[in-house]
Amino acid sequence: MNTRCSITLFFFVICFIFPLSDALNNGFSVELIHRDSIKSPLYKPIQNKYQNIVNAARRSINRVSRFYKKSLNISPESTIVPDNAEYLMTYSVGTPPFKLYGIADTGSDIVWLQCEPCEECFNQTTPKFTPSKSSTYKNIPCSSNLCHSVRDSSCDDKNNCEYSISYGDRSHSEGDLSIDTLTLESTTGQSVPFPNTVIGCGTDNTVSFQGVSSGIVGLGGGPVSFITQLGSSIGGKFSYCLPPSLLVTETQSNSTTKLNFGDAAIVSGDDVVSTPIVKKESPVFYYLTLESFSVENKTIEFGRISSNDSRDKGNIIIDSGTTLTLLPSKFYTDLESAIVELVKLERVDDPNKIFNLCYSITSNGYDFPLITAHFDGADVKLHPISTFVQVADAIVCFAFQSSTIGAIFGNLAQQNLLVGYDLQQKTVSFKATDCTKV
């Protein structure tokens, strides 16, 4: 699971049942609402308007170490840090459907939720799922190939398959590996059921997040993630479009966005650019190759990129859950220097002591430079609304940070981009879009 950032979103829609084949014929979408929107049940009207970005920045900096924990031989290879949610989505499990909120996590490869009776559970403010009340719930036998395909699986005294997942901050979830119907609620007012979805029914869970969330909905590339299980039914395609968030706007937002599946997730048009997803040791994460950034006409190379050197491929993870974009220290320093040369404003210290490059502004009209991310085969323009954030009155900071461990292309940089994942073609596509109008 990922370190969560305060650009958290959740799905909020109404549920009706209709045939799966009808839903998937042309793809389907579910609505996303920004967690800090006044429509959100997580909305905190008394919170300082700048506190969201401060909290998000701290989580982003912490998050990168979780993504690259593989080098520390932590098992299993999961980047989930159950601290703060990337997205909260409403979904239902079982028959009849039991509605839950789960953290939709593009860096996780399992769907798990707290189940009753619970031996040790974190504080969940909504009711927990009781599997005995679902007519479609089934335990997976320990002898099944599916059980053996899940890392760190084991057997209980009834020969049922047990899962165990641990994280770098000593959080964990353990319980029965099972199958049941998982239902998503679509923006058409109808529901899309997915029978025989593998879930982890957790009865021993220790995490650092609390609230309405029941657990994790893994949307990564791993073998038992929700996306992988949907497989050919969605053609390996999903997409999202993140509108400008409360982190970078002064006003409360009612705008919503969608998570699209199948044909509805196809990103098309003359101005679409695509870059390969690079397969690396962990199948969970979506690795891309970033060749350089350019600030106006100055280009900053991301190390040496050679077509004969596979070590340079897949040097950055695209992640909709990390707020900031995190870069290796030297690369960040060179990029920052290029910005300093162009921005003619008074530099000031970040009062929160998080960001390195901040400016004093007297109005919202300053024209910060355009930054372009040059991925392998895809040049993606990042406008100032995606690269600078206001952290206090009259103080704006560069929304990138240096990292000594690895690189993440965060969700602020992805704002007003339609981002499509095609796992069959192994590409991520980008299209400049006004995400408040999709």
DOGU-395742 format. One record per residue: residue in one letter; x, y, z of N, C-alpha, C in turn. Coordinates in steps of 0.2 Angstrom, whole numbers, padded with zeros to 4 digits, always signed. Layout:
# DOGU-395742
AXYZXYZXYZ ...
END
This chain:
# DOGU-395742
M+0004-0006+0000+0000+0000+0000+0004+0006+0000 N+0002+0011-0002+0006+0017-0003+0005+0022+0003 T+0010+0026+0004+0009+0032+0008+0004+0036+0005 R-0001+0038+0009-0007+0042+0006-0006+0049+0006 C-0009+0053+0001-0008+0060+0001-0015+0063+0001 S-0015+0069+0003-0021+0072+0004-0025+0074-0002 I-0023+0072-0008-0027+0073-0014-0031+0067-0015 T-0033+0064-0009-0037+0058-0009-0043+0059-0012 L-0046+0054-0015-0052+0054-0018-0057+0048-0016 F-0063+0048-0017-0067+0042-0016-0073+0042-0021 F-0075+0036-0022-0081+0035-0026-0087+0036-0022 F-0092+0039-0025-0099+0040-0022-0104+0040-0027 V-0108+0034-0027-0113+0033-0032-0118+0029-0030 I-0124+0027-0034-0129+0024-0031-0129+0017-0035 C-0132+0012-0031-0131+0005-0033-0137+0002-0036 F-0137-0001-0042-0142-0006-0045-0139-0011-0048 I-0142-0017-0049-0139-0023-0052-0141-0023-0059 F-0137-0025-0063-0138-0026-0070-0133-0031-0073 P-0134-0034-0079-0130-0040-0081-0123-0037-0083 L-0118-0041-0081-0111-0039-0082-0109-0038-0089 S-0112-0042-0093-0110-0042-0100-0112-0035-0103 D-0118-0032-0101-0120-0026-0103-0116-0020-0101 A-0113-0021-0095-0109-0015-0092-0102-0015-0096 L-0099-0021-0098-0093-0021-0100-0092-0021-0108 N-0098-0021-0111-0098-0021-0119-0095-0014-0121 N-0096-0009-0118-0094-0002-0120-0089+0001-0114 G-0087-0003-0110-0084-0001-0104-0088+0003-0099 F-0086+0005-0093-0090+0008-0088-0085+0013-0084 S-0089+0017-0081-0085+0022-0076-0088+0023-0070 V-0084+0024-0065-0087+0026-0058-0084+0033-0056 E-0088+0036-0052-0087+0043-0051-0082+0044-0045 L-0078+0049-0046-0073+0050-0041-0074+0057-0038 I-0074+0058-0031-0075+0064-0028-0068+0066-0024 H-0066+0072-0025-0060+0073-0021-0061+0073-0014 R-0057+0070-0010-0058+0070-0003-0059+0076+0001 D-0056+0082-0002-0057+0088+0002-0062+0092-0002 S-0066+0089-0006-0072+0093-0009-0077+0094-0004 I-0081+0099-0004-0087+0099+0001-0092+0094+0000 K-0092+0090-0006-0096+0084-0006-0093+0078-0003 S-0087+0078+0000-0084+0072+0003-0086+0072+0010 P-0087+0065+0012-0088+0064+0020-0082+0065+0024 L-0076+0066+0020-0070+0067+0024-0069+0075+0024 Y-0073+0079+0021-0072+0086+0021-0071+0089+0028 K-0066+0093+0029-0065+0096+0036-0065+0104+0035 P-0071+0107+0036-0072+0114+0034-0068+0119+0039 I-0066+0116+0045-0062+0120+0049-0054+0120+0048 Q-0052+0115+0044-0045+0114+0043-0042+0120+0039 N-0036+0122+0041-0032+0127+0037-0032+0125+0030 K-0033+0130+0026-0033+0128+0018-0027+0126+0016 Y-0021+0128+0019-0015+0126+0017-0012+0119+0020 Q-0016+0117+0025-0014+0111+0029-0014+0105+0025 N-0018+0105+0020-0019+0099+0015-0012+0098+0012 I-0009+0103+0009-0003+0102+0005+0003+0100+0010 V+0002+0103+0016+0008+0102+0020+0008+0094+0022 N+0002+0092+0024+0001+0085+0025+0003+0080+0020 A+0001+0082+0014+0002+0078+0008+0010+0078+0006 A+0013+0084+0007+0020+0084+0006+0024+0079+0010 R+0022+0079+0017+0025+0075+0021+0024+0068+0020 R+0018+0066+0018+0017+0059+0016+0021+0057+0009 S+0021+0062+0005+0025+0060-0002+0032+0059+0000 I+0035+0062+0004+0042+0061+0005+0043+0055+0009 N+0039+0053+0013+0039+0046+0016+0038+0041+0012 R+0033+0042+0007+0031+0037+0002+0036+0034-0002 V+0041+0038-0004+0046+0035-0009+0050+0029-0006 S+0052+0030+0000+0055+0024+0003+0052+0018+0004 R+0045+0018+0004+0041+0012+0004+0041+0009-0003 F+0041+0013-0008+0041+0010-0015+0047+0006-0016 Y+0053+0008-0014+0059+0005-0015+0062+0001-0009 K+0057-0002-0005+0059-0006+0000+0062-0013-0002 K+0061-0014-0008+0063-0021-0011+0071-0022-0009 S+0075-0016-0010+0082-0017-0009+0083-0019-0001 L+0078-0018+0003+0079-0020+0010+0077-0027+0011 N+0075-0031+0006+0072-0038+0006+0066-0039+0011 I+0062-0034+0011+0056-0035+0015+0051-0039+0011 S+0048-0044+0014+0043-0048+0011+0036-0048+0014 P+0031-0047+0010+0031-0047+0003+0033-0040+0000 E+0034-0040-0007+0037-0034-0010+0031-0029-0011 S+0029-0026-0006+0023-0021-0006+0025-0014-0004 T+0022-0010-0007+0024-0003-0006+0018+0000-0001 I+0013-0004+0001+0008-0001+0005+0010+0001+0012 V+0009+0008+0013+0010+0010+0020+0003+0012+0022 P+0000+0008+0026-0007+0010+0028-0007+0016+0033 D-0006+0022+0030-0006+0028+0034-0011+0033+0032 N-0012+0034+0025-0016+0038+0023-0019+0036+0016 A-0025+0037+0014-0028+0034+0008-0026+0038+0002 E-0025+0035-0004-0024+0038-0010-0031+0040-0013 Y-0035+0035-0013-0042+0036-0015-0046+0032-0010 L-0052+0034-0008-0057+0030-0005-0063+0029-0011 M-0064+0022-0011-0069+0021-0016-0075+0017-0013 T-0081+0018-0014-0086+0014-0012-0087+0008-0016 Y-0087+0002-0013-0089-0004-0017-0093-0009-0013 S-0095-0014-0015-0099-0019-0011-0096-0026-0012 V-0097-0030-0007-0094-0037-0007-0100-0041-0004 G-0101-0047-0008-0105-0052-0005-0112-0052-0009 T-0116-0057-0007-0123-0057-0009-0128-0058-0003 P-0132-0054-0001-0133-0047-0004-0127-0042-0003 P-0127-0037-0008-0121-0033-0008-0120-0029-0001 F-0114-0029+0002-0113-0026+0008-0108-0020+0006 K-0110-0014+0007-0106-0008+0005-0100-0006+0010 L-0095-0005+0007-0089-0003+0010-0085+0002+0007 Y-0081+0006+0011-0076+0010+0008-0069+0007+0008 G-0065+0007+0003-0059+0004+0003-0054+0009+0000 I-0048+0009+0002-0042+0013-0001-0040+0010-0008 A-0042+0014-0013-0040+0011-0020-0033+0013-0021 D-0029+0008-0022-0021+0008-0022-0018+0005-0028 T-0015+0010-0032-0012+0008-0038-0005+0005-0037 G-0003+0005-0030+0003+0001-0028+0002-0005-0024 S-0004-0008-0025-0005-0014-0021-0008-0019-0026 D-0007-0026-0024-0009-0031-0028-0014-0036-0025 I-0018-0033-0020-0023-0038-0016-0028-0033-0014 V-0034-0036-0014-0040-0033-0011-0041-0036-0004 W-0041-0032+0001-0042-0035+0007-0046-0030+0011 L-0050-0033+0016-0055-0029+0020-0055-0033+0027 Q-0057-0029+0032-0058-0032+0038-0065-0036+0039 C-0064-0041+0042-0070-0046+0042-0072-0048+0049 E-0078-0049+0051-0080-0051+0057-0081-0059+0057 P-0079-0063+0063-0077-0060+0069-0069-0058+0068 C-0068-0052+0071-0061-0050+0070-0057-0050+0076 E-0051-0054+0076-0047-0055+0082-0044-0049+0084 E-0041-0045+0079-0037-0039+0081-0038-0034+0075 C-0043-0029+0076-0044-0025+0070-0043-0017+0072 F-0041-0013+0067-0040-0006+0068-0047-0003+0068 N-0047+0003+0071-0053+0007+0072-0057+0009+0065 Q-0062+0005+0063-0066+0006+0057-0072+0009+0060 T-0074+0015+0057-0080+0018+0060-0086+0016+0056 T-0086+0012+0051-0091+0009+0047-0092+0002+0049 P-0098-0002+0048-0098-0009+0049-0093-0013+0045 K-0091-0018+0049-0087-0023+0045-0091-0029+0042 F-0088-0031+0037-0091-0037+0033-0091-0043+0037 T-0097-0047+0037-0097-0053+0040-0098-0058+0035 P-0093-0063+0033-0094-0067+0027-0099-0072+0028 S-0101-0074+0034-0107-0079+0035-0113-0077+0032 K-0114-0070+0031-0120-0067+0029-0120-0067+0021 S-0115-0069+0018-0115-0069+0011-0116-0076+0008 S-0120-0076+0003-0122-0083+0000-0117-0085-0005 T-0112-0080-0007-0108-0081-0013-0100-0082-0010 Y-0100-0081-0003-0093-0081+0000-0090-0088+0000 K-0084-0089-0002-0081-0096-0002-0074-0095+0000 N-0072-0100+0005-0065-0100+0007-0061-0104+0001 I-0055-0102+0000-0051-0105-0005-0047-0110-0002 P-0047-0117-0004-0044-0122-0001-0036-0121-0002 C-0033-0124+0003-0025-0123+0003-0022-0127-0002 S-0025-0132-0005-0022-0136-0010-0023-0133-0017 S-0026-0127-0018-0028-0124-0025-0021-0121-0027 N-0021-0120-0034-0015-0117-0037-0016-0109-0035 L-0022-0107-0034-0022-0100-0033-0019-0098-0026 C-0020-0103-0021-0017-0102-0015-0010-0101-0015 H-0007-0106-0019+0000-0106-0020+0003-0100-0024 S-0001-0097-0028+0001-0091-0032+0002-0085-0028 V-0001-0085-0022-0001-0079-0017+0005-0079-0013 R+0009-0074-0013+0015-0074-0008+0013-0075-0001 D+0017-0078+0003+0016-0079+0010+0010-0082+0012 S+0007-0086+0008+0001-0090+0010+0003-0096+0014 S-0002-0098+0018-0001-0104+0022-0008-0107+0023 C-0008-0112+0027-0014-0116+0028-0017-0116+0036 D-0023-0115+0037-0026-0116+0044-0027-0123+0045 D-0030-0124+0051-0032-0131+0053-0038-0134+0050 K-0041-0130+0046-0047-0132+0042-0045-0133+0034 N-0038-0132+0033-0036-0133+0026-0038-0127+0022 N-0040-0122+0025-0041-0116+0021-0035-0112+0020 C-0035-0108+0014-0029-0104+0012-0029-0098+0016 E-0023-0096+0019-0023-0090+0023-0018-0085+0020 Y-0019-0079+0020-0014-0074+0017-0011-0070+0023 S-0005-0067+0021-0002-0063+0026+0002-0058+0022 I+0001-0051+0024+0004-0046+0020+0007-0041+0025 S+0013-0039+0025+0016-0035+0029+0019-0029+0026 Y+0020-0024+0029+0022-0017+0026+0028-0015+0030 G+0032-0010+0027+0038-0008+0030+0037-0004+0037 D+0031-0002+0038+0030+0002+0045+0028-0003+0050 R+0028-0009+0049+0026-0015+0054+0018-0016+0054 S+0015-0012+0049+0008-0014+0048+0007-0020+0045 H+0001-0024+0046+0000-0030+0042-0007-0032+0042 S-0009-0036+0038-0016-0039+0038-0015-0047+0036 E-0019-0050+0040-0019-0058+0040-0026-0060+0040 G-0028-0066+0036-0034-0068+0037-0035-0074+0031 D-0042-0075+0030-0043-0080+0025-0043-0077+0018 L-0040-0081+0013-0040-0079+0006-0046-0083+0003 S-0051-0079+0000-0057-0081-0001-0059-0078-0008 I-0065-0080-0010-0068-0077-0016-0075-0075-0015 D-0078-0070-0018-0084-0067-0017-0086-0063-0023 T-0092-0060-0023-0094-0055-0028-0092-0048-0026 L-0088-0045-0030-0087-0038-0028-0091-0034-0033 T-0094-0029-0031-0098-0024-0035-0096-0017-0035 L-0095-0014-0041-0094-0007-0041-0100-0003-0043 E-0100+0003-0041-0106+0007-0043-0104+0012-0049 S-0108+0012-0054-0106+0016-0060-0110+0022-0060 T-0107+0027-0064-0110+0034-0064-0117+0033-0068 T-0119+0028-0071-0125+0027-0074-0131+0026-0070 G-0129+0025-0063-0134+0023-0058-0135+0016-0058 Q-0131+0012-0061-0132+0005-0061-0125+0002-0058 S-0126-0004-0056-0120-0008-0053-0117-0013-0057 V-0111-0014-0056-0107-0019-0060-0104-0024-0056 P-0107-0030-0056-0104-0036-0051-0099-0040-0054 F-0094-0042-0051-0088-0046-0053-0088-0052-0048 P-0091-0057-0051-0092-0064-0047-0085-0067-0046 N-0084-0071-0041-0078-0075-0039-0071-0070-0039 T-0072-0064-0036-0066-0060-0035-0062-0063-0029 V-0056-0063-0030-0052-0065-0024-0051-0059-0020 I-0052-0061-0013-0052-0055-0008-0048-0058-0002 G-0045-0054+0002-0042-0056+0008-0047-0054+0014 C-0050-0059+0017-0054-0057+0023-0050-0057+0029 G-0048-0051+0031-0043-0050+0036-0047-0050+0043 T-0044-0054+0048-0046-0054+0055-0041-0052+0060 D-0035-0051+0057-0029-0048+0061-0026-0043+0057 N-0027-0036+0059-0025-0031+0055-0023-0025+0059 T-0017-0023+0058-0014-0017+0062-0011-0012+0057 V-0014-0006+0056-0013-0001+0052-0013+0005+0055 S-0010+0011+0052-0010+0017+0055-0016+0022+0053 F-0020+0020+0048-0025+0024+0046-0032+0021+0050 Q-0036+0026+0051-0042+0024+0054-0048+0028+0051 G-0054+0026+0052-0060+0030+0049-0064+0025+0045 V-0067+0028+0040-0072+0024+0036-0070+0018+0032 S-0063+0018+0031-0060+0013+0026-0060+0006+0030 S-0061+0001+0026-0061-0006+0028-0055-0009+0026 G-0051-0006+0022-0045-0010+0019-0043-0007+0013 I-0040-0012+0009-0037-0010+0002-0040-0013-0004 V-0041-0009-0009-0042-0012-0016-0036-0011-0020 G-0033-0016-0021-0027-0016-0025-0028-0015-0033 L-0025-0010-0036-0026-0008-0043-0019-0008-0046 G-0014-0011-0043-0008-0012-0046-0008-0017-0052 G-0002-0019-0053-0001-0024-0059+0001-0031-0056 G+0000-0033-0050+0001-0039-0047-0004-0045-0049 P-0002-0051-0047-0006-0056-0050-0013-0057-0047 V-0015-0054-0041-0021-0054-0038-0024-0047-0037 S-0021-0042-0040-0024-0036-0040-0031-0036-0043 F-0035-0031-0042-0042-0030-0044-0042-0030-0052 I-0037-0026-0054-0036-0024-0062-0034-0031-0065 T-0029-0035-0062-0027-0041-0065-0033-0046-0065 Q-0037-0046-0060-0043-0051-0060-0048-0049-0065 L-0049-0043-0066-0054-0041-0071-0051-0043-0078 G-0045-0042-0079-0042-0045-0085-0045-0043-0092 S-0047-0049-0095-0049-0048-0102-0056-0044-0102 S-0060-0044-0097-0066-0041-0096-0066-0034-0097 I-0060-0031-0096-0059-0024-0097-0054-0022-0102 G-0051-0028-0105-0046-0027-0110-0039-0024-0107 G-0039-0025-0100-0033-0023-0097-0032-0015-0097 K-0038-0012-0097-0038-0004-0098-0041-0001-0092 F-0038+0004-0089-0042+0009-0085-0038+0016-0085 S-0042+0021-0084-0040+0028-0084-0043+0032-0079 Y-0040+0038-0078-0043+0043-0073-0040+0050-0076 C-0044+0055-0073-0042+0062-0075-0043+0066-0069 L-0038+0068-0066-0038+0072-0060-0039+0079-0061 P-0044+0082-0058-0045+0089-0059-0041+0093-0054 P-0040+0100-0056-0036+0104-0051-0039+0103-0044 S-0034+0102-0039-0037+0100-0032-0037+0106-0028 L-0040+0105-0022-0040+0110-0017-0033+0112-0015 L-0028+0108-0016-0021+0109-0014-0018+0115-0018 V-0021+0117-0024-0018+0122-0028-0024+0127-0030 T-0030+0127-0027-0035+0132-0029-0037+0135-0022 E-0040+0141-0023-0042+0144-0017-0049+0142-0015 T-0053+0140-0019-0060+0139-0018-0062+0132-0017 Q-0067+0131-0013-0070+0124-0012-0072+0121-0019 S-0071+0115-0019-0072+0112-0026-0078+0107-0026 N-0082+0107-0030-0088+0102-0031-0086+0098-0037 S-0081+0099-0041-0079+0095-0047-0078+0088-0045 T-0080+0083-0049-0079+0076-0049-0075+0074-0055 T-0073+0068-0054-0069+0064-0059-0071+0057-0059 K-0068+0053-0064-0070+0046-0065-0064+0042-0065 L-0065+0036-0063-0061+0030-0064-0064+0026-0070 N-0061+0025-0075-0064+0022-0081-0061+0015-0082 F-0065+0010-0085-0063+0004-0086-0065+0002-0093 G-0061-0003-0096-0063-0006-0103-0063-0001-0108 D-0067-0001-0113-0068+0003-0118-0068+0011-0116 A-0072+0012-0111-0073+0019-0108-0066+0022-0106 A-0061+0018-0105-0054+0020-0103-0049+0021-0109 I-0052+0020-0115-0047+0022-0120-0046+0029-0121 V-0039+0031-0121-0037+0038-0122-0035+0038-0130 S-0039+0043-0133-0038+0043-0141-0038+0051-0143 G-0036+0052-0149-0036+0058-0152-0029+0060-0154 D-0028+0065-0158-0022+0067-0162-0017+0069-0157 D-0019+0072-0151-0014+0074-0146-0012+0069-0141 V-0014+0063-0141-0012+0058-0136-0005+0056-0137 V-0001+0055-0132+0006+0053-0132+0006+0047-0127 S+0010+0042-0129+0011+0036-0125+0018+0034-0124 T+0019+0030-0118+0026+0028-0116+0025+0021-0114 P+0030+0017-0115+0030+0010-0113+0030+0009-0105 I+0026+0004-0103+0027+0002-0096+0032-0003-0096 V+0037-0002-0091+0043-0006-0091+0042-0012-0086 K+0043-0018-0088+0043-0023-0083+0049-0024-0079 K+0048-0024-0072+0054-0024-0068+0053-0030-0063 E+0057-0030-0058+0057-0036-0053+0050-0036-0050 S+0047-0031-0048+0040-0031-0045+0035-0030-0050 P+0030-0034-0051+0025-0033-0056+0020-0029-0053 V+0020-0026-0047+0015-0022-0044+0015-0015-0047 F+0021-0012-0048+0021-0005-0049+0021-0004-0057 Y+0019+0002-0059+0019+0004-0066+0026+0009-0067 Y+0031+0006-0069+0037+0009-0071+0037+0012-0078 L+0039+0018-0078+0040+0022-0085+0048+0024-0085 T+0049+0026-0091+0056+0029-0092+0056+0036-0093 L+0059+0040-0089+0059+0047-0089+0066+0049-0092 E+0066+0052-0098+0073+0054-0101+0075+0061-0098 S+0071+0065-0098+0073+0072-0096+0067+0076-0094 F+0068+0082-0091+0063+0088-0091+0066+0093-0095 S+0062+0098-0097+0064+0104-0100+0060+0109-0097 V+0064+0115-0095+0061+0121-0092+0061+0126-0098 E+0056+0128-0101+0056+0132-0107+0060+0129-0112 N+0066+0132-0114+0071+0129-0119+0077+0125-0116 K+0077+0125-0109+0083+0121-0106+0081+0114-0104 T+0085+0109-0106+0084+0102-0105+0089+0100-0100 I+0086+0096-0095+0089+0093-0089+0089+0085-0090 E+0094+0082-0092+0094+0075-0093+0094+0071-0086 F+0090+0065-0086+0089+0061-0081+0095+0056-0082 G+0101+0057-0080+0107+0053-0080+0108+0051-0088 R+0111+0046-0089+0113+0043-0096+0107+0038-0098 I+0104+0040-0103+0099+0036-0106+0102+0032-0112 S+0103+0026-0112+0106+0022-0118+0101+0016-0120 S+0100+0016-0127+0096+0011-0129+0099+0004-0128 N+0105+0003-0126+0108-0003-0125+0109-0004-0118 D+0107+0000-0114+0108-0001-0106+0101-0001-0103 S+0098-0007-0102+0092-0008-0099+0091-0006-0092 R+0097-0004-0089+0097-0002-0082+0094+0005-0081 D+0094+0009-0087+0091+0015-0087+0083+0015-0088 K+0081+0010-0090+0074+0009-0092+0070+0008-0085 G+0064+0011-0085+0059+0010-0079+0062+0014-0073 N+0065+0020-0074+0068+0024-0069+0063+0028-0064 I+0057+0028-0066+0052+0031-0062+0045+0028-0062 I+0042+0028-0056+0035+0025-0055+0030+0030-0056 I+0025+0029-0060+0019+0034-0060+0014+0031-0055 D+0012+0036-0051+0008+0034-0045+0003+0040-0044 S-0003+0038-0044-0009+0043-0043-0010+0044-0036 G-0006+0041-0031-0007+0042-0024-0002+0046-0021 T+0004+0047-0024+0009+0052-0021+0007+0059-0024 T+0007+0063-0019+0005+0070-0022+0011+0073-0025 L+0017+0074-0022+0023+0077-0025+0026+0072-0030 T+0030+0076-0035+0035+0072-0039+0041+0072-0036 L+0044+0066-0035+0050+0065-0031+0056+0062-0036 L+0062+0065-0036+0067+0064-0041+0074+0063-0037 P+0078+0059-0040+0085+0059-0037+0088+0066-0036 S+0092+0066-0031+0094+0073-0028+0098+0077-0034 K+0103+0074-0038+0106+0078-0043+0101+0081-0048 F+0097+0076-0050+0092+0078-0055+0088+0083-0053 Y+0085+0083-0047+0081+0088-0044+0085+0095-0044 T+0091+0094-0041+0095+0101-0040+0096+0104-0047 D+0097+0100-0052+0098+0104-0059+0092+0106-0062 L+0086+0103-0060+0080+0105-0062+0078+0112-0058 E+0079+0112-0052+0078+0118-0048+0082+0124-0050 S+0088+0123-0052+0092+0128-0054+0090+0131-0061 A+0087+0127-0065+0084+0130-0071+0078+0134-0070 I+0074+0132-0065+0068+0136-0063+0071+0143-0060 V+0076+0143-0056+0078+0149-0053+0081+0154-0058 E+0084+0151-0063+0086+0156-0068+0080+0160-0072 L+0074+0157-0072+0069+0160-0075+0064+0164-0071 V+0063+0162-0065+0058+0165-0061+0061+0171-0057 K+0058+0177-0058+0061+0183-0056+0057+0185-0050 L+0056+0181-0045+0053+0183-0039+0057+0182-0033 E+0055+0185-0027+0059+0185-0021+0058+0178-0018 R+0064+0175-0017+0064+0168-0014+0063+0169-0006 V+0059+0164-0004+0058+0164+0004+0058+0157+0006 D+0059+0156+0013+0059+0150+0016+0052+0147+0016 D+0051+0140+0016+0045+0137+0017+0043+0137+0024 P+0038+0140+0027+0036+0140+0034+0035+0133+0037 N+0034+0128+0033+0033+0122+0035+0039+0117+0035 K+0045+0120+0032+0051+0117+0031+0051+0110+0027 I+0047+0110+0022+0046+0105+0018+0049+0106+0011 F+0047+0111+0008+0049+0113+0001+0056+0117+0001 N+0060+0115-0004+0066+0119-0005+0066+0125-0009 L+0061+0126-0013+0061+0131-0018+0054+0135-0017 C+0054+0141-0014+0048+0144-0013+0049+0152-0015 Y+0043+0155-0017+0043+0162-0019+0038+0166-0015 S+0039+0172-0014+0034+0177-0012+0030+0179-0018 I+0024+0179-0017+0020+0182-0023+0015+0187-0020 T+0013+0192-0024+0008+0197-0022+0002+0196-0026 S+0001+0192-0031-0005+0190-0034-0004+0183-0037 N-0010+0181-0040-0010+0174-0043-0008+0175-0050 G-0006+0181-0053-0005+0181-0060+0002+0180-0062 Y+0006+0178-0058+0013+0177-0060+0014+0171-0065 D+0017+0172-0071+0018+0167-0076+0024+0162-0075 F+0023+0157-0071+0028+0152-0070+0030+0148-0076 P+0036+0146-0077+0038+0143-0083+0035+0136-0084 L+0034+0135-0091+0031+0128-0092+0036+0123-0092 I+0035+0117-0089+0039+0112-0088+0037+0106-0092 T+0041+0103-0096+0039+0097-0100+0043+0091-0098 A+0039+0085-0096+0042+0079-0094+0043+0075-0101 H+0049+0073-0102+0050+0069-0108+0051+0062-0107 F+0046+0058-0107+0046+0051-0106+0048+0048-0113 D+0050+0041-0113+0051+0038-0119+0046+0038-0123 G+0046+0042-0129+0041+0042-0134+0035+0047-0132 A+0035+0050-0127+0030+0055-0125+0032+0061-0121 D+0031+0067-0124+0032+0073-0121+0026+0076-0118 V+0026+0077-0111+0020+0078-0107+0021+0085-0104 K+0017+0090-0106+0018+0097-0104+0014+0098-0097 L+0018+0101-0092+0016+0102-0086+0015+0109-0084 H+0009+0111-0084+0008+0118-0083+0009+0120-0076 P+0009+0127-0074+0011+0129-0067+0006+0126-0062 I+0000+0125-0064-0005+0123-0059-0003+0116-0056 S+0001+0112-0060+0003+0106-0058+0010+0105-0055 T+0014+0111-0056+0020+0111-0053+0022+0116-0048 F+0017+0120-0046+0018+0125-0040+0012+0125-0036 V+0013+0125-0029+0007+0125-0025+0008+0130-0020 Q+0003+0133-0018+0003+0138-0012+0002+0135-0006 V+0007+0136-0001+0008+0133+0005+0006+0138+0011 A+0006+0144+0010+0004+0149+0015+0002+0155+0011 D-0001+0160+0015-0003+0167+0011+0003+0170+0008 A+0003+0171+0002+0008+0174-0002+0014+0170-0003 I+0014+0164-0002+0020+0159-0003+0018+0153-0008 V+0022+0153-0013+0021+0147-0018+0027+0143-0018 C+0027+0137-0018+0033+0132-0019+0032+0128-0024 F+0038+0126-0027+0039+0121-0032+0037+0114-0029 A+0032+0110-0033+0029+0104-0030+0033+0098-0032 F+0040+0099-0033+0044+0093-0034+0049+0093-0028 Q+0051+0087-0026+0056+0086-0021+0061+0081-0022 S+0067+0082-0019+0073+0077-0020+0072+0071-0016 S+0075+0065-0019+0074+0059-0015+0081+0056-0016 T+0083+0052-0011+0090+0048-0011+0088+0041-0013 I+0082+0039-0014+0081+0032-0015+0078+0031-0022 G+0073+0034-0024+0070+0033-0031+0066+0038-0033 A+0062+0037-0038+0058+0043-0042+0051+0041-0042 I+0046+0046-0041+0039+0045-0042+0036+0051-0046 F+0032+0049-0051+0029+0054-0054+0022+0055-0051 G+0021+0060-0047+0015+0061-0043+0009+0064-0046 N+0004+0064-0042-0003+0066-0044-0004+0073-0046 L+0000+0078-0042-0001+0085-0044+0002+0086-0051 A+0007+0082-0053+0009+0083-0060+0005+0080-0065 Q+0000+0076-0063-0005+0073-0067-0011+0076-0068 Q-0012+0082-0065-0018+0085-0065-0019+0088-0072 N-0026+0088-0074-0028+0090-0080-0025+0086-0086 L-0023+0080-0084-0021+0075-0089-0026+0069-0089 L-0028+0067-0095-0032+0060-0095-0026+0055-0095 V-0026+0051-0090-0020+0046-0090-0023+0039-0091 G-0021+0035-0096-0024+0029-0098-0019+0023-0097 Y-0020+0018-0094-0016+0012-0093-0019+0007-0098 D-0015+0004-0102-0016-0002-0106-0011-0007-0105 L-0014-0012-0101-0009-0017-0098-0008-0023-0104 Q-0012-0023-0109-0011-0027-0114-0006-0025-0119 Q-0006-0018-0121-0001-0015-0125+0005-0013-0121 K+0004-0013-0114+0010-0011-0110+0012-0004-0111 T+0007+0001-0111+0008+0008-0112+0004+0012-0107 V+0006+0018-0105+0003+0023-0102+0002+0029-0107 S-0004+0031-0108-0005+0037-0112-0007+0043-0108 F-0006+0049-0111-0007+0055-0108-0011+0060-0114 K-0016+0063-0111-0019+0068-0116-0021+0074-0112 A-0019+0080-0114-0021+0086-0110-0028+0087-0110 T-0031+0088-0104-0039+0088-0104-0041+0092-0098 D-0046+0096-0099-0049+0099-0093-0053+0094-0089 C-0050+0092-0084-0053+0086-0080-0059+0088-0076 T-0061+0095-0076-0067+0097-0073-0073+0096-0077 K-0072+0094-0084-0077+0094-0089-0078+0087-0092 V-0075+0082-0089-0075+0075-0091-0080+0071-0087 
END
